[in-house]
């Protein structure tokens, strides 16, 4: 896997100009004598080859790996360099697998990876963020008419604790040859959003015939005033510091011991301090079905610890996992910690809840038939536990270590 510092160019909407920004970031970093890769991860609508006049060119594909194309010193991976103009329609898991294969391609000794992300913030975006050991942050791209989507994007990045390197507003008015700027998509909003959320504003790029003509000539590198937001973005990128993956891995290794202890102590505390029979009646859960709890790594790709539960009599009992569960709950340690201790505040000022864990992809529910009832029961039992002072005397020190 490449150890390059990764920058993800993202947006809440498609068609706002992420590819223009991504290609310019890669080209400008290369001008700074950096070794750069450009990953076109919008597999369903890859446009980088169109922008850079790569039609007819192909990536090499060996038995073991993809070999990104070298374009004037920038290494480029795009699915269009394999499939041409043919459309791609894959399931989410296939996209994630292809993304991992792309990241594990033969990039050589590149220092920076610019990722042209798909629109929105679904599985592919999440996996894009998680797959890089040295992730610097996101540059968010919008246009004036999509300020609501930009607001959502900023909120989501903040809620997921994803670093925002800056905002760029593209199509910020139509600039005529005589220098007049007409706000055909509405008045600019990026400065207000930057001030509101305390996020750097890197600049605005207007619609102009000059830019259009450059793109049509397959020479998309912005010049003069048009290039100022890109130049500011490059400065931010060169100043940014990546995460330290080695330190994080050590923490994860320690995590399993804390998690296993937490599960044991939670079962003991629930059975000692919570009236399970009363909770079953209160929350409409008949019992008798198996609930599987998977404590996941923060990137939700693998299990730290697994335990199957069943209410037997009036006790919550761990069972041996021989049978398929009726309900499966996948949740990260930080989601358990935040939802029980109520010590995480979201960007809107609200306290993090189990519902937020589900919304942000830090909690997943699986199952048939009794899934909703089992999940609802477990959520409310954990909330009762959080409000029980005796139970929290034991659990709080363990939770705080997660």
N, C-alpha and C positions, 0 to 999 in steps of 0.2 A: 504493500500500500504506500502511495506517495506520502512523503512527509512535508509536502509543500504547504505553505500558508494559504488557506482557502478563503475566498471572498465570494459570497453568494449574492447575486443581483436578483431581487425578488419584487413581486407586486401582488396586490390583491386581485387585480384584473389583467386580462390579456390585452394585447394591442397597445400598450402604453410606451413601448420602446426599450424594453429590457435588452434586446439583442444589440441595438445601437449602442447602449451604454456599455454592455459587456465587451463588445469588440473593441471599443475605444479604450476601455480600461486595460485590456490585454496589450493593445498596441502601444499605449503610453507607458505602461510598466516596462515593456521591451525597450522603448526609447531610453529609459533610465538604466539600461544595461542589466536588467533583471532577466532571469530565465523564467519564462512564463508558459503556462498551459491555459487553454480555453476549453472548458467542458460545456458542451451544449446539452444540458440535461432535460430540455423540453422535448422528449423523444417523440411525442405525438405531433409536434409542430416545429421541428428544428429549422432554424433560419440562418444560422451562421454561414453555411456554405454559399447561400444566396448573397449575403452581404459582402463576402470576400472573394466572389467570383471563383468558387472552387468547383463549379459544375464540371462533371467528367472526371474529377480527381477522386481517389479512393484511399481509405486507410488500409494499411496492411493488416492481415489477420493470420496469425500463426496458430498452431495447434494449442498453444498455451495462453495466448493473450492477444488483445488488440494493440496495434501500434499507431498511436495518433499521428496525424499528418503534420509535417513541418511546413509552416507557411511563413516565410520571411523571418524565421527565428522563433515563431510562436507555435507551440505544439497544440493541435486542435483535434478534439474528439467530437464527432457528430454522427448520429445514426444515419443521416443522409449521405454520409461519405461511404456507407455500406449499401444502403437501399435506394439511393437516388431520391426521386420524388414520390416513391410509393408510401402510402399511409401506414401508420403503425397503430394497432389496437391491442393492448395487452391488459391483463389483470394487474392489480396493484402489486402483488408479490413478484410478478415478472419484471415490472418497472424497477422495483427495489433491487432485484438480483442483477439486472442490467446495469443499474447505477453503480453497484459495488464492483462489477466487472470493469466498468469504465474507469473508476477510481484506481483499480488495481492494474490498469494498463501500463505499457512500457513508456512512461513519461520521461525517463531519464532523470537528470538532476535538477528538475525545475524548482524554483524557489517560491513562486506564487501560482496559485490556481484560481482563475476567474470562472465562476459557475453561472451560466445563463439558466436560471431556474424556470420551471413551468409556472404559469399563473396560479394563484391560490396558495393554500397552506395545508394541503392534504398529505397523504403518505409519502409521496415523492419528495416534497419539500422537507418534511421532517427527517426523512432518511438522508437527504442531501446534507443537512446540518450535522447529523450524527456521525456520518461515515468518515469525516475527516478528523484525524487526530489533532491537527493544528488548524483550528477554525478561528478566523479573525473576527468575522461578523458579517452583517448584511448591509447592502446598500439598497434602499427601497425607492422604487421608481413609480411615479404617478403622473396624472395630468389633471388639470383643474376640475373637470367634470366628474372625476372619480375620487374626490376628497373623502367621501364616506368610506370607500374601500381602503384608502390610505390610513384613515383613522383606525379602522379595524386591524390593518396590518401592524401598525405601531403598537396598538394595545396587545395584540397577540404576541409579538416579539417580546414585549416587556413582561407579559404574563409567563412566557416560557423562558424568560431570562436569556434571550438571544441578544447579543450585542448589536446595536444599530450604529453603523459607522457614519451614516448620513442619509439625507433625503435629496432626491433630484426630481424636479418637476419638468417633465417633457411636454412638448406641444403647448408651451405656456404662451398662448396667443399666436396669432399669425403675423409674422414680420414681413411687411411689404418692401419692395426694392427702395422706396424713398424713406424707409426708416420708421414708418408708423406700425404700431403693434395693436392688432384688433383681438380682443378676448373672445374668440369664437367658441371656446369651450367653457366660458365663464371666467370670472376674475380669479387671479392666482390665490391659492390657499396655503401654499407650502410654508410661507413664513409664519403664519398663524399657528400651523400645526407644529412647526419646530419650536416655537416659543411655548406653546401649551404643554408639550411633552418633554421639553428640555432635550431635544434631539438636534444635532448639527444639520443645518441646511446647506447643502453643497452648491446649490444654484438652480437656475432655470434655463431650459433650452427651448427656444420658440420654434414653431413651424416656419420653415422658410424654403423658398425654391432652391436656394443654394444647397441646403442639406439634401433635399430630395434629389437634385441632380447628381450630387456626389454619390448617393446610395445607388442610383441607377447606373452610374459609371463603375460601380463596385469599388469605390474608394471612399469608405464611410468615415475615415478619420476626420474628426471635427477640427476646425482651425479657428484661430483668433478668439473673439468673444464667445463663440459657441463652445470652445474647448475648456472654458474656465471651470465649469462644474466637474469635468473629468480630471483636470489638474488638481483641484482641491481634494477630490476623492482619492487620487493617487497619493497625495501627501498624507491623508488619513491612513491609508493602507500601509504605507511605509513606516508610520509611527506606531501602528497597532501591535499588540503583543498577543501571541496565541496562548491557548490553554497549555498546561503542562501535562501531557498524557501519562507520563510515568507516575507522577504524583497521584493522578486520578485513579490509575490502576491499583496502586497500593491501597488507596482508600477502599476500592471495591473489594479487594481481597479481605480486608478487615470487616467489611460490611456483613458478610454472611454470618459470622459469629454473633454480631449484634442482632441480626434479623432472626436467627434461630432462637436466641434467648427471648427476643420480643414476643414471638409467636407463643412460646411456652408460657411466658408470664401473662400474656393476654388471655389465654384459655383459662389459666388458674384464676385470674382476676374476674373474668366474666362469670365463671361458675360460682365464685365466692361472693361477689358483690352485686351481680345482676340477677333478677328473678326471670329466668329464661322462659318459664311457663307463661308468666304474665306478659312477657314481651312477644311471645308467639301469638297469644290471643290478641294483643294490642295491634300487632302489625300484620295479622292475617296469614301467618306462616304455619302450616300444619306439621312441619318437621318430616323426618323419615327420608328426606332426599339428601344427596351428597353435595356439599359446596366445596369446590377446590379453590384454595387461595394460592396464587403464584405471586411471590414478591419478585419483581423484575428489576433488571438494571435500568438506569435512568433512560437509556435509549430504547427500552422495551424490546430488545432483540434476544435476550436470554434470561433464564430464571436464576435468581440468587437462591431462593428457597421455596419449597412447595409443601403444602399441607392440605389434606382432605379432612373436612369436618362433617359431622352429622349430629343433629340434636337427638339424643337418646334419653328417653325419660324426660327429665327436666335439666339435663346437663348438655353442654356443648362438648362433644367428644371427638378426638382425633381418630381417624380410621386409617386403614393400611393402604388405601389408594388402589385396591384391586379392581374396583368397578369404575365405569365411566361416570364422571360427575354430572349432575343435573344442572348445575350452575358453576361457571368458572369465573373467578375474579382475578384479573391481572392488574397489579398496582405497583407503583414505584415506592421505595422507602420514603422519599421526600414528600410524596403525596400523602402517605399515612401520617407522617410527622406533622405536616402543615394542617391537615384536616382535623387531627385530634388535638394538637396543641393550639390551633387557631393563631399561629404566629406568622402567617404569610399574608401580606396585603397585596391585592391585585392593582393593576394600573388605574382602575376606576374607584379605588379607595375601599372596595369591599373586601371582607375577610374570605380567604380561600376556603372552599367547601368540597365535599365529595362530588357534588355536581360539577364544580369547576375542574376537578381532576378528570372527570369523564369528558368534559368539553375540550380540554387541552390535550387529550390523548395520554394522560398519565394514569388513567384507569380504563380498563376495557372489560366488557361483560360478554360472556358467551354462554350458550346453553339452549335447552328446549323446554317448553312447557312451564317449568317452575323457575326459570331464570330470574324473571322480574321479582317474584316473591322472595326468592332466596337472597338476591342482591339487596332488596329493600330491607329485609330483616337484618342482614349483616350490617348494613350501613347504620341503621338505627341502634343496633346493639353497640356498635363502636362509638356512636355519639353519646349513648347513655354512659358508656365507660369513661369517655372524656369528661363527663360532668360528675363523676364519682371521685371524691377527694381521696378516699382510702386507696382505690385502685391506682390513681395517678401518682401517688407517693412512690410506688414501685416502678410504674411504667415511664414516668416523665424522664428520669435520668437515662433510660435506655433510648427513648425517642430522641433525646437531645444529641445523642451520639451519631444518629443516622445522617 
